[in-house]
Amino acid sequence: MSEDLHLRETALSRAELVQGVFLHVVRDTVRLPSGAQAAREYVLHPGAVMVIALQDDGRVVLERQYRHPLQTVMIEFPAGKLDASEGSLSCAQRELREETGYSAREWAWAGRLAPTIAYSDELIDIWFARGLSLGERQLDEGEFLDVFSASPAELLSWCRSGALIDGKSLVGVLWLQQVLRGDWVLEWSSAAAASIDAQSGT
């Protein structure tokens, strides 16, 4: 917006720092609003999804997965990054199926979050799923995680106690709480209709 011009930085050049298997790190030289120059190092990310899968009994599907940077097992909602040229909904459906074995009859897009705005351009789309049916998981090679379910009350208590500290999942609990209270309304579509809408950009 025009009223933000006094805050904006202008990119002048880019240097490639790391091109790894997953991470792509760059350093941009930018011009500050003052006219001075500064360096901005950050991670380029293809984008990701997170799925809040609702079971018929009111519980939600969760995962426990070891996260090496923190060297601990974390409680999380199912999530994963987009493959090249993959749509957000297709990614959500694939990740839920591969990681948990669940497929869903209905889907609803909730919103988007930016989990690490200081050092990455990653955006995560939040999807809700319901009408679940269980099949076989298809974990990636080298991927190990436990799938379990919990009540919304248990989730809130884990947020309060610090048992759940994953940033995206904390946002997911906020969305779940507001949806269950009826304050934030979702627009549900069948899996087939949602896929068509996503492909057409509606």
N, C-alpha and C positions, 0 to 999 in steps of 0.2 A: 504494500500500500504506500501511497505517496507520503503519508505522514511518518513512515519508517525510514525515509531516506537518510536521516541523520544517524541511523544505526547500521546501515548496510555497508558491507565490505565488497570490494570489486576484485575478482580473481584476475591475476596478471600472468601467472605461469604455473606449471605443474611439473614436479619431479617424481618419478616412480621410485619408491623405497623398497617395497617387498611385494612380490607376486608369488604367493604360496599356493598350496593345494586349495585352501579355503579363503584365506585372507589376502586382500589387495590393499596395500598401504601406500598412500601418496602424501606428498608435501606440497601444498599450494602456497605460492606467494601472493598476498592480497594487499590491496590498498585500503587503509582504514579511513573512516569518515574524516579524520584529521588531516589526511594526506600522507601520513607516514605509512611505511610498509611493515608487514609482519608475516610470520610463517604459521601455517595451519596444517598440522599432521593429523590424518584421520583415515579410517578404514572405509573403503567402498564395499557396499553389501548389496546382494541381489534382491533383498527383501525376503520376508518370511510371513508365516501365518501361525495363529494359535487357535485351537479348537476347544470350546467349552461344550462338551458332549453330555447331554442330560439323559439319564436313565429314567425308565418309567416310574421307578419308586422314589424319584426326587433326588437321588444321589448323582454325583458327577464323576466322570472318568478322569483319573489322574495317573501320573507316572512318578516313579522314583528312579533317578538316574545320577550316576557319578559324574561330577563336573571337575575336570582336572585343574583348571585355573584356581578354584577354591578348595580343591582336594577334599571334597565332601559329597555326599549323596543329597540331592535336592528334590523337593516335591515340586512338580510342575504340571501345568496343563499340557496335553499333546501339542507339539509345535514342530516347525521345520522350515527350512529355507526353500525358496522357489527355485526350480530348475530353469534352465534357459528356455525362454519363450513359453513358460507355463503360466496359466492364469491363477489368480488367487484362490478361487473356489476349487479348481482342479487340484491345486496343491493341498488345500485343507482336506479334501476327500482322500487324497493319496496318503497324506501323513497319518490321518486317523486310522485308516485301514492298515497301513504298514506297521505302525507302532503299537496299535492296540488290538487290531483284528476287527474293530467295529466299522460297520457301514451305517449310514443314517438315511432315513426316509425324507427328512425335511432339514433345510438349512436356512440360516438367516445371518446376513452380514451385520455386525454390530458397530464397528468403528475401527480406528487405526491408532497405533501408538508408536512413538519414537523413543526407544529405550535408552539410547546412549548418545544424546544430542551433542555432547562435547567432543566426541572422538569417532563418530560413525554416522553415515547417512542411512542406517538401517531403519526400515519401516515395517511394522508387523500388523497385518490385518487380523481382526478378531472375528471369528465365526462361531455361531452357536449351531449345534446339531441335536436333533431329537428323532425318536422313532428308530432306536438303535437295534441292530441285529449283529450277532457276534459270529465271526469267522476266524480264520487263522491269521496270525501276525506274519509279516514279511520284513523282518528287521534287516537293515543293511549289515554287511560284513563288518565286524568290529563294534556293533551297536548292542549294548546290553542295558536293559531297563525292566523294571517291574511295573505292571499295570494293576491298579486297584481303584476303588471308588470310595467316596466320602460324602457325608451330608454337608449342606451349606453351613450348618452350625459348626461342624468340625473344622471346615476351612477357615471360618472367621476366627476360631480359637487358635488355630495354628498361625494365622497372621498376627494375632495379638501376642502370642508367646514367643514368636521368632522362629518357630519350626518351619515356617514357609517364608522365605525371604527373596525368592526369585521375582525380579521386577515385573516381568510381563504377567506372571501369574497373580501378583498382587493386584494389577490392573484388571485382570480377568475376574477376580473375586469381587471387585467393585462393580463391574458390569453385571455379574451374576446376582449380586444383592439387589441392585436397582431393578433388574428385569423381574426378579421374583416378587418384588414389592409392587410391581406394576407402574413404577415411575418412568422407566425407560421401555418403550414398546418396540418390539422387533417385528419385521415383516417376513413371515415364513413363506417358503416356497418348497415344493417337492424337489427332490434332487435333480430330476430331469429338467424341470422348469427353471430352477436356479442356474443350472449349467447353461441353458439357452440364454437367460438374461445376462449372465456373466460374459458370454461370448459376444453378445450384441452390444455390450456396454451399458445396459440399462440397470 
